[in-house]
Amino acid sequence: MQHPIWVILAWAVACFAVGLKLRRLSHLLFQKTLNRAFSTEDFRASLERIWEKEKVR
């Protein structure tokens, strides 16, 4: 049986990684939206570009 600390550590690392990913995505979105006004289509296109970049990684 595994020690409980390793399970907790694995969950902590996973949560940390998800938090970093969300922070990066939100930073990119807010930085771009603050620089210029987006129409709905422009905003949608920028999201799709970000998602395509994320798929490559």
Short mmCIF file of the C-alpha atoms (twelve columns), coordinates in Angstrom:
data_MODEL
# 
_entry.id   MODEL 
# 
loop_
_atom_site.group_PDB 
_atom_site.id 
_atom_site.type_symbol 
_atom_site.label_atom_id 
_atom_site.label_alt_id 
_atom_site.label_comp_id 
_atom_site.label_asym_id 
_atom_site.label_seq_id 
_atom_site.Cartn_x 
_atom_site.Cartn_y 
_atom_site.Cartn_z 
_atom_site.pdbx_PDB_model_num 
ATOM 1  C CA . MET A 1  0.000   0.000  0.000   1 
ATOM 2  C CA . GLN A 2  1.258   3.474  -0.852  1 
ATOM 3  C CA . HIS A 3  1.940   6.046  1.778   1 
ATOM 4  C CA . PRO A 4  -0.833  8.679  1.889   1 
ATOM 5  C CA . ILE A 5  1.690   11.502 1.607   1 
ATOM 6  C CA . TRP A 6  2.564   10.473 -1.968  1 
ATOM 7  C CA . VAL A 7  -1.084  10.593 -3.012  1 
ATOM 8  C CA . ILE A 8  -1.476  14.026 -1.476  1 
ATOM 9  C CA . LEU A 9  1.746   15.192 -3.110  1 
ATOM 10 C CA . ALA A 10 0.571   13.983 -6.527  1 
ATOM 11 C CA . TRP A 11 -2.729  15.867 -6.152  1 
ATOM 12 C CA . ALA A 12 -0.892  19.000 -5.015  1 
ATOM 13 C CA . VAL A 13 1.389   18.904 -8.062  1 
ATOM 14 C CA . ALA A 14 -1.586  18.377 -10.392 1 
ATOM 15 C CA . CYS A 15 -3.509  21.280 -8.828  1 
ATOM 16 C CA . PHE A 16 -0.464  23.508 -9.069  1 
ATOM 17 C CA . ALA A 17 -0.045  22.681 -12.775 1 
ATOM 18 C CA . VAL A 18 -3.702  23.404 -13.501 1 
ATOM 19 C CA . GLY A 19 -3.459  26.682 -11.626 1 
ATOM 20 C CA . LEU A 20 -0.428  27.758 -13.642 1 
ATOM 21 C CA . LYS A 21 -2.184  26.871 -16.906 1 
ATOM 22 C CA . LEU A 22 -5.291  28.869 -15.960 1 
ATOM 23 C CA . ARG A 23 -3.189  31.805 -14.823 1 
ATOM 24 C CA . ARG A 24 -1.270  31.832 -18.109 1 
ATOM 25 C CA . LEU A 25 -4.420  31.635 -20.232 1 
ATOM 26 C CA . SER A 26 -6.219  34.328 -18.282 1 
ATOM 27 C CA . HIS A 27 -3.152  36.578 -18.386 1 
ATOM 28 C CA . LEU A 28 -2.950  36.265 -22.162 1 
ATOM 29 C CA . LEU A 29 -6.658  36.939 -22.610 1 
ATOM 30 C CA . PHE A 30 -6.809  39.939 -20.301 1 
ATOM 31 C CA . GLN A 31 -3.598  41.406 -21.675 1 
ATOM 32 C CA . LYS A 32 -4.958  41.275 -25.223 1 
ATOM 33 C CA . THR A 33 -8.419  42.547 -24.306 1 
ATOM 34 C CA . LEU A 34 -6.998  45.488 -22.378 1 
ATOM 35 C CA . ASN A 35 -4.790  46.519 -25.299 1 
ATOM 36 C CA . ARG A 36 -7.636  46.820 -27.772 1 
ATOM 37 C CA . ALA A 37 -11.350 46.337 -28.011 1 
ATOM 38 C CA . PHE A 38 -12.419 42.994 -29.438 1 
ATOM 39 C CA . SER A 39 -15.494 42.243 -31.434 1 
ATOM 40 C CA . THR A 40 -17.056 38.895 -30.618 1 
ATOM 41 C CA . GLU A 41 -15.541 37.297 -33.704 1 
ATOM 42 C CA . ASP A 42 -12.070 38.691 -32.959 1 
ATOM 43 C CA . PHE A 43 -12.257 37.405 -29.395 1 
ATOM 44 C CA . ARG A 44 -13.393 33.975 -30.595 1 
ATOM 45 C CA . ALA A 45 -10.578 33.830 -33.154 1 
ATOM 46 C CA . SER A 46 -7.994  34.748 -30.512 1 
ATOM 47 C CA . LEU A 47 -9.280  31.989 -28.213 1 
ATOM 48 C CA . GLU A 48 -9.042  29.466 -31.025 1 
ATOM 49 C CA . ARG A 49 -5.447  30.525 -31.761 1 
ATOM 50 C CA . ILE A 50 -4.527  30.095 -28.087 1 
ATOM 51 C CA . TRP A 51 -6.153  26.661 -27.974 1 
ATOM 52 C CA . GLU A 52 -4.333  25.599 -31.132 1 
ATOM 53 C CA . LYS A 53 -1.010  26.659 -29.576 1 
ATOM 54 C CA . GLU A 54 -1.867  24.658 -26.452 1 
ATOM 55 C CA . LYS A 55 -2.623  21.539 -28.523 1 
ATOM 56 C CA . VAL A 56 0.843   21.724 -30.090 1 
ATOM 57 C CA . ARG A 57 2.546   21.715 -26.674 1 
# 
